[in-house]
């Protein structure tokens, strides 16, 4: 897979915070930002998959400690 360049204009304070976060993890700012974006993208895709599963199987019963309600005829 190829790569592309994304240019972003940031306020100085935000860039400094990103530098500190990246430095604590021993990363460059670029690697830190990319990792953060990948994680956020995964979280969104995972949540969409959970919602689709709940639509297909039904929402968990709040009284059932996270168990899915059985459909009619299944025991």
Backbone as XML, in Angstrom:
<?xml version="1.0"?>
<chain id="A" units="angstrom">
  <residue number="1" name="UNK">
    <atom name="N" x="0.854" y="-1.177" z="0.000"/>
    <atom name="CA" x="0.000" y="0.000" z="0.000"/>
    <atom name="C" x="0.894" y="1.231" z="0.000"/>
  </residue>
  <residue number="2" name="UNK">
    <atom name="N" x="0.580" y="2.183" z="-0.834"/>
    <atom name="CA" x="1.353" y="3.413" z="-0.925"/>
    <atom name="C" x="0.995" y="4.383" z="0.186"/>
  </residue>
  <residue number="3" name="UNK">
    <atom name="N" x="1.732" y="5.439" z="0.242"/>
    <atom name="CA" x="1.452" y="6.472" z="1.238"/>
    <atom name="C" x="1.199" y="7.786" z="0.536"/>
  </residue>
  <residue number="4" name="UNK">
    <atom name="N" x="0.563" y="8.684" z="1.251"/>
    <atom name="CA" x="0.307" y="10.037" z="0.766"/>
    <atom name="C" x="0.716" y="11.017" z="1.849"/>
  </residue>
  <residue number="5" name="UNK">
    <atom name="N" x="0.805" y="12.257" z="1.481"/>
    <atom name="CA" x="1.195" y="13.307" z="2.422"/>
    <atom name="C" x="-0.047" y="14.099" z="2.812"/>
  </residue>
  <residue number="6" name="UNK">
    <atom name="N" x="-0.171" y="14.369" z="4.101"/>
    <atom name="CA" x="-1.244" y="15.199" z="4.632"/>
    <atom name="C" x="-0.593" y="16.340" z="5.389"/>
  </residue>
  <residue number="7" name="UNK">
    <atom name="N" x="-0.906" y="17.549" z="5.016"/>
    <atom name="CA" x="-0.363" y="18.718" z="5.684"/>
    <atom name="C" x="-1.452" y="19.286" z="6.582"/>
  </residue>
  <residue number="8" name="UNK">
    <atom name="N" x="-1.092" y="19.565" z="7.825"/>
    <atom name="CA" x="-2.071" y="20.068" z="8.795"/>
    <atom name="C" x="-1.491" y="21.297" z="9.487"/>
  </residue>
  <residue number="9" name="UNK">
    <atom name="N" x="-2.306" y="22.315" z="9.605"/>
    <atom name="CA" x="-1.892" y="23.521" z="10.317"/>
    <atom name="C" x="-2.442" y="23.412" z="11.747"/>
  </residue>
  <residue number="10" name="UNK">
    <atom name="N" x="-1.544" y="23.478" z="12.748"/>
    <atom name="CA" x="-1.928" y="23.323" z="14.155"/>
    <atom name="C" x="-1.521" y="24.556" z="14.952"/>
  </residue>
  <residue number="11" name="UNK">
    <atom name="N" x="-2.293" y="24.818" z="15.995"/>
    <atom name="CA" x="-1.884" y="25.859" z="16.936"/>
    <atom name="C" x="-0.641" y="25.380" z="17.669"/>
  </residue>
  <residue number="12" name="UNK">
    <atom name="N" x="0.203" y="26.299" z="18.037"/>
    <atom name="CA" x="1.472" y="25.972" z="18.682"/>
    <atom name="C" x="1.273" y="25.126" z="19.944"/>
  </residue>
  <residue number="13" name="UNK">
    <atom name="N" x="0.280" y="25.467" z="20.753"/>
    <atom name="CA" x="0.037" y="24.740" z="22.004"/>
    <atom name="C" x="-0.331" y="23.280" z="21.741"/>
  </residue>
  <residue number="14" name="UNK">
    <atom name="N" x="-1.163" y="23.054" z="20.730"/>
    <atom name="CA" x="-1.543" y="21.681" z="20.402"/>
    <atom name="C" x="-0.331" y="20.892" z="19.921"/>
  </residue>
  <residue number="15" name="UNK">
    <atom name="N" x="0.484" y="21.486" z="19.071"/>
    <atom name="CA" x="1.677" y="20.798" z="18.588"/>
    <atom name="C" x="2.614" y="20.456" z="19.749"/>
  </residue>
  <residue number="16" name="UNK">
    <atom name="N" x="2.766" y="21.357" z="20.683"/>
    <atom name="CA" x="3.622" y="21.072" z="21.845"/>
    <atom name="C" x="3.066" y="19.918" z="22.677"/>
  </residue>
  <residue number="17" name="UNK">
    <atom name="N" x="1.743" y="19.881" z="22.858"/>
    <atom name="CA" x="1.133" y="18.762" z="23.590"/>
    <atom name="C" x="1.369" y="17.447" z="22.850"/>
  </residue>
  <residue number="18" name="UNK">
    <atom name="N" x="1.202" y="17.476" z="21.517"/>
    <atom name="CA" x="1.453" y="16.271" z="20.725"/>
    <atom name="C" x="2.906" y="15.828" z="20.852"/>
  </residue>
  <residue number="19" name="UNK">
    <atom name="N" x="3.829" y="16.774" z="20.843"/>
    <atom name="CA" x="5.249" y="16.439" z="21.002"/>
    <atom name="C" x="5.507" y="15.770" z="22.352"/>
  </residue>
  <residue number="20" name="UNK">
    <atom name="N" x="4.884" y="16.315" z="23.409"/>
    <atom name="CA" x="5.056" y="15.718" z="24.746"/>
    <atom name="C" x="4.479" y="14.304" z="24.804"/>
  </residue>
  <residue number="21" name="UNK">
    <atom name="N" x="3.270" y="14.121" z="24.268"/>
    <atom name="CA" x="2.647" y="12.785" z="24.254"/>
    <atom name="C" x="3.537" y="11.804" z="23.483"/>
  </residue>
  <residue number="22" name="UNK">
    <atom name="N" x="4.016" y="12.224" z="22.325"/>
    <atom name="CA" x="4.857" y="11.361" z="21.496"/>
    <atom name="C" x="6.167" y="11.039" z="22.214"/>
  </residue>
  <residue number="23" name="UNK">
    <atom name="N" x="6.780" y="12.036" z="22.825"/>
    <atom name="CA" x="8.057" y="11.833" z="23.515"/>
    <atom name="C" x="7.908" y="10.839" z="24.666"/>
  </residue>
  <residue number="24" name="UNK">
    <atom name="N" x="6.802" y="10.918" z="25.404"/>
    <atom name="CA" x="6.573" y="9.978" z="26.508"/>
    <atom name="C" x="6.526" y="8.536" z="26.015"/>
  </residue>
  <residue number="25" name="UNK">
    <atom name="N" x="6.122" y="8.360" z="24.773"/>
    <atom name="CA" x="6.013" y="7.017" z="24.205"/>
    <atom name="C" x="7.210" y="6.663" z="23.332"/>
  </residue>
  <residue number="26" name="UNK">
    <atom name="N" x="8.189" y="7.567" z="23.274"/>
    <atom name="CA" x="9.375" y="7.314" z="22.469"/>
    <atom name="C" x="9.076" y="7.310" z="20.976"/>
  </residue>
  <residue number="27" name="UNK">
    <atom name="N" x="8.129" y="8.144" z="20.559"/>
    <atom name="CA" x="7.691" y="8.169" z="19.168"/>
    <atom name="C" x="7.911" y="9.552" z="18.577"/>
  </residue>
  <residue number="28" name="UNK">
    <atom name="N" x="7.909" y="9.605" z="17.250"/>
    <atom name="CA" x="7.887" y="10.897" z="16.581"/>
    <atom name="C" x="6.451" y="11.412" z="16.616"/>
  </residue>
  <residue number="29" name="UNK">
    <atom name="N" x="6.285" y="12.703" z="16.390"/>
    <atom name="CA" x="4.934" y="13.276" z="16.347"/>
    <atom name="C" x="4.147" y="12.621" z="15.212"/>
  </residue>
  <residue number="30" name="UNK">
    <atom name="N" x="4.794" y="12.419" z="14.074"/>
    <atom name="CA" x="4.104" y="11.795" z="12.941"/>
    <atom name="C" x="3.599" y="10.398" z="13.320"/>
  </residue>
  <residue number="31" name="UNK">
    <atom name="N" x="4.459" y="9.571" z="13.909"/>
    <atom name="CA" x="4.042" y="8.228" z="14.298"/>
    <atom name="C" x="2.930" y="8.266" z="15.337"/>
  </residue>
  <residue number="32" name="UNK">
    <atom name="N" x="3.030" y="9.190" z="16.286"/>
    <atom name="CA" x="2.002" y="9.307" z="17.322"/>
    <atom name="C" x="0.647" y="9.678" z="16.714"/>
  </residue>
  <residue number="33" name="UNK">
    <atom name="N" x="0.645" y="10.649" z="15.805"/>
    <atom name="CA" x="-0.603" y="11.091" z="15.184"/>
    <atom name="C" x="-1.194" y="9.972" z="14.331"/>
  </residue>
  <residue number="34" name="UNK">
    <atom name="N" x="-0.372" y="9.302" z="13.545"/>
    <atom name="CA" x="-0.865" y="8.211" z="12.708"/>
    <atom name="C" x="-1.441" y="7.099" z="13.575"/>
  </residue>
  <residue number="35" name="UNK">
    <atom name="N" x="-0.733" y="6.736" z="14.636"/>
    <atom name="CA" x="-1.221" y="5.686" z="15.542"/>
    <atom name="C" x="-2.557" y="6.080" z="16.165"/>
  </residue>
  <residue number="36" name="UNK">
    <atom name="N" x="-2.679" y="7.333" z="16.559"/>
    <atom name="CA" x="-3.920" y="7.819" z="17.147"/>
    <atom name="C" x="-5.069" y="7.752" z="16.152"/>
  </residue>
  <residue number="37" name="UNK">
    <atom name="N" x="-4.809" y="8.144" z="14.911"/>
    <atom name="CA" x="-5.845" y="8.083" z="13.874"/>
    <atom name="C" x="-6.242" y="6.640" z="13.570"/>
  </residue>
  <residue number="38" name="UNK">
    <atom name="N" x="-5.284" y="5.747" z="13.517"/>
    <atom name="CA" x="-5.585" y="4.329" z="13.259"/>
    <atom name="C" x="-6.445" y="3.771" z="14.380"/>
  </residue>
  <residue number="39" name="UNK">
    <atom name="N" x="-6.091" y="4.095" z="15.627"/>
    <atom name="CA" x="-6.858" y="3.604" z="16.774"/>
    <atom name="C" x="-8.286" y="4.144" z="16.738"/>
  </residue>
  <residue number="40" name="UNK">
    <atom name="N" x="-8.443" y="5.420" z="16.421"/>
    <atom name="CA" x="-9.771" y="6.020" z="16.353"/>
    <atom name="C" x="-10.596" y="5.375" z="15.240"/>
  </residue>
  <residue number="41" name="UNK">
    <atom name="N" x="-9.967" y="5.130" z="14.097"/>
    <atom name="CA" x="-10.660" y="4.479" z="12.985"/>
    <atom name="C" x="-11.101" y="3.076" z="13.380"/>
  </residue>
  <residue number="42" name="UNK">
    <atom name="N" x="-10.219" y="2.328" z="14.076"/>
    <atom name="CA" x="-10.582" y="0.988" z="14.530"/>
    <atom name="C" x="-11.758" y="1.052" z="15.489"/>
  </residue>
  <residue number="43" name="UNK">
    <atom name="N" x="-11.713" y="1.991" z="16.451"/>
    <atom name="CA" x="-12.799" y="2.125" z="17.421"/>
    <atom name="C" x="-14.134" y="2.368" z="16.727"/>
  </residue>
  <residue number="44" name="UNK">
    <atom name="N" x="-14.143" y="3.218" z="15.699"/>
    <atom name="CA" x="-15.380" y="3.502" z="14.966"/>
    <atom name="C" x="-15.870" y="2.265" z="14.225"/>
  </residue>
  <residue number="45" name="UNK">
    <atom name="N" x="-14.961" y="1.543" z="13.573"/>
    <atom name="CA" x="-15.367" y="0.343" z="12.840"/>
    <atom name="C" x="-15.843" y="-0.743" z="13.789"/>
  </residue>
  <residue number="46" name="UNK">
    <atom name="N" x="-15.186" y="-0.873" z="14.951"/>
    <atom name="CA" x="-15.591" y="-1.866" z="15.940"/>
    <atom name="C" x="-16.986" y="-1.540" z="16.473"/>
  </residue>
  <residue number="47" name="UNK">
    <atom name="N" x="-17.237" y="-0.275" z="16.794"/>
    <atom name="CA" x="-18.551" y="0.133" z="17.297"/>
    <atom name="C" x="-19.632" y="-0.128" z="16.255"/>
  </residue>
  <residue number="48" name="UNK">
    <atom name="N" x="-19.334" y="0.139" z="14.987"/>
    <atom name="CA" x="-20.308" y="-0.135" z="13.920"/>
    <atom name="C" x="-20.603" y="-1.630" z="13.835"/>
  </residue>
  <residue number="49" name="UNK">
    <atom name="N" x="-19.588" y="-2.464" z="14.013"/>
    <atom name="CA" x="-19.793" y="-3.913" z="13.985"/>
    <atom name="C" x="-20.641" y="-4.365" z="15.169"/>
  </residue>
  <residue number="50" name="UNK">
    <atom name="N" x="-20.406" y="-3.787" z="16.339"/>
    <atom name="CA" x="-21.201" y="-4.120" z="17.528"/>
    <atom name="C" x="-22.663" y="-3.737" z="17.292"/>
  </residue>
  <residue number="51" name="UNK">
    <atom name="N" x="-22.883" y="-2.542" z="16.771"/>
    <atom name="CA" x="-24.257" y="-2.088" z="16.516"/>
    <atom name="C" x="-24.947" y="-2.981" z="15.494"/>
  </residue>
  <residue number="52" name="UNK">
    <atom name="N" x="-24.233" y="-3.389" z="14.454"/>
    <atom name="CA" x="-24.813" y="-4.277" z="13.445"/>
    <atom name="C" x="-25.159" y="-5.631" z="14.058"/>
  </residue>
  <residue number="53" name="UNK">
    <atom name="N" x="-24.289" y="-6.145" z="14.914"/>
    <atom name="CA" x="-24.550" y="-7.418" z="15.591"/>
    <atom name="C" x="-25.783" y="-7.301" z="16.485"/>
  </residue>
  <residue number="54" name="UNK">
    <atom name="N" x="-25.893" y="-6.183" z="17.211"/>
    <atom name="CA" x="-27.062" y="-5.985" z="18.067"/>
    <atom name="C" x="-28.338" y="-5.888" z="17.249"/>
  </residue>
  <residue number="55" name="UNK">
    <atom name="N" x="-28.278" y="-5.251" z="16.075"/>
    <atom name="CA" x="-29.467" y="-5.179" z="15.211"/>
    <atom name="C" x="-29.853" y="-6.566" z="14.722"/>
  </residue>
  <residue number="56" name="UNK">
    <atom name="N" x="-28.859" y="-7.392" z="14.426"/>
    <atom name="CA" x="-29.124" y="-8.724" z="13.895"/>
    <atom name="C" x="-29.631" y="-9.670" z="14.976"/>
  </residue>
  <residue number="57" name="UNK">
    <atom name="N" x="-28.984" y="-9.672" z="16.143"/>
    <atom name="CA" x="-29.326" y="-10.608" z="17.204"/>
    <atom name="C" x="-30.246" y="-10.028" z="18.273"/>
  </residue>
  <residue number="58" name="UNK">
    <atom name="N" x="-30.397" y="-8.729" z="18.299"/>
    <atom name="CA" x="-31.168" y="-8.070" z="19.346"/>
    <atom name="C" x="-30.239" y="-7.466" z="20.376"/>
  </residue>
  <residue number="59" name="UNK">
    <atom name="N" x="-30.715" y="-6.426" z="21.024"/>
    <atom name="CA" x="-29.906" y="-5.748" z="22.041"/>
    <atom name="C" x="-29.799" y="-6.605" z="23.292"/>
  </residue>
  <residue number="60" name="UNK">
    <atom name="N" x="-28.694" y="-6.472" z="24.017"/>
    <atom name="CA" x="-28.568" y="-7.204" z="25.281"/>
    <atom name="C" x="-29.667" y="-6.797" z="26.249"/>
  </residue>
  <residue number="61" name="UNK">
    <atom name="N" x="-30.148" y="-7.735" z="27.021"/>
    <atom name="CA" x="-31.148" y="-7.487" z="28.050"/>
    <atom name="C" x="-30.456" y="-6.811" z="29.227"/>
  </residue>
  <residue number="62" name="UNK">
    <atom name="N" x="-30.849" y="-5.573" z="29.599"/>
    <atom name="CA" x="-30.171" y="-4.882" z="30.704"/>
    <atom name="C" x="-30.240" y="-5.657" z="32.010"/>
  </residue>
  <residue number="63" name="UNK">
    <atom name="N" x="-31.223" y="-6.531" z="32.177"/>
    <atom name="CA" x="-31.333" y="-7.332" z="33.398"/>
    <atom name="C" x="-30.535" y="-8.611" z="33.310"/>
  </residue>
  <residue number="64" name="UNK">
    <atom name="N" x="-30.067" y="-8.954" z="32.102"/>
    <atom name="CA" x="-29.401" y="-10.231" z="31.882"/>
    <atom name="C" x="-27.894" y="-10.154" z="31.905"/>
  </residue>
  <residue number="65" name="UNK">
    <atom name="N" x="-27.352" y="-9.144" z="32.476"/>
    <atom name="CA" x="-25.896" y="-8.987" z="32.612"/>
    <atom name="C" x="-25.181" y="-9.158" z="31.271"/>
  </residue>
  <residue number="66" name="UNK">
    <atom name="N" x="-25.725" y="-8.512" z="30.236"/>
    <atom name="CA" x="-25.050" y="-8.524" z="28.948"/>
    <atom name="C" x="-25.399" y="-9.692" z="28.057"/>
  </residue>
  <residue number="67" name="UNK">
    <atom name="N" x="-26.278" y="-10.578" z="28.492"/>
    <atom name="CA" x="-26.648" y="-11.706" z="27.652"/>
    <atom name="C" x="-27.684" y="-11.273" z="26.631"/>
  </residue>
  <residue number="68" name="UNK">
    <atom name="N" x="-27.607" y="-11.862" z="25.469"/>
    <atom name="CA" x="-28.545" y="-11.547" z="24.402"/>
    <atom name="C" x="-29.831" y="-12.318" z="24.633"/>
  </residue>
  <residue number="69" name="UNK">
    <atom name="N" x="-30.952" y="-11.628" z="24.420"/>
    <atom name="CA" x="-32.259" y="-12.276" z="24.568"/>
    <atom name="C" x="-32.432" y="-13.359" z="23.508"/>
  </residue>
  <residue number="70" name="UNK">
    <atom name="N" x="-32.877" y="-14.539" z="23.884"/>
    <atom name="CA" x="-33.107" y="-15.578" z="22.880"/>
    <atom name="C" x="-34.288" y="-15.228" z="21.999"/>
  </residue>
  <residue number="71" name="UNK">
    <atom name="N" x="-34.225" y="-15.699" z="20.763"/>
    <atom name="CA" x="-35.349" y="-15.483" z="19.865"/>
    <atom name="C" x="-36.368" y="-16.582" z="20.084"/>
  </residue>
  <residue number="72" name="UNK">
    <atom name="N" x="-37.593" y="-16.384" z="19.614"/>
    <atom name="CA" x="-38.660" y="-17.358" z="19.818"/>
    <atom name="C" x="-38.280" y="-18.693" z="19.198"/>
  </residue>
  <residue number="73" name="UNK">
    <atom name="N" x="-38.562" y="-19.769" z="19.914"/>
    <atom name="CA" x="-38.329" y="-21.110" z="19.407"/>
    <atom name="C" x="-36.944" y="-21.665" z="19.700"/>
  </residue>
  <residue number="74" name="UNK">
    <atom name="N" x="-36.050" y="-20.864" z="20.206"/>
    <atom name="CA" x="-34.708" y="-21.338" z="20.558"/>
    <atom name="C" x="-34.624" y="-21.460" z="22.061"/>
  </residue>
  <residue number="75" name="UNK">
    <atom name="N" x="-34.166" y="-22.608" z="22.523"/>
    <atom name="CA" x="-34.046" y="-22.840" z="23.973"/>
    <atom name="C" x="-32.621" y="-23.128" z="24.354"/>
  </residue>
</chain>
